């Protein structure tokens, strides 16, 4: 399996499960290996470029054979490719981050606190696990309805359960 197909497989899995733990593991691998490949590839290509110029200049001055110059010349191409594959992996990893942020931002569903299933607006019990779904928290002291996120009653300040 080639490096490109490896990252393509990782990217395809991440598209289907962007908010899952598996997607986060894939994102971490893409960013980690992408950064390593980009750094090594482009740094190696730059070194080969400099060596090619330096050795070529030295060979012309001394009148020696150009065979030694060909080594950095031929290494430049695969190292550049490695750098570009690393950039693709980084782009895919950052795409997962953006996709996760976007899906979390756009998600307006309400979820069951017990099983995590999507809850419809008018349901009083979860259709998957039967958990009672309270739309509001009722204050035990003054009987005021409060939002589910509230920790204290908005009317009397009593701590809510």
Secondary structure, 3 states (H helix, E strand, C coil): CCHHHHHHHHHHHHHHCCCCHHHHHHHHHHHHHHHHHHHHHHHHHHHHHHHHHHHHHHHHHHCCCCHHHHHHHHHHHHHHHHHHHHHHHHHHHHHHHHHHHHHHHHCCCEECCCCCCEECCCCCECCCCCCECCCEEECCCCCCEEECCCCECCCCCCECC
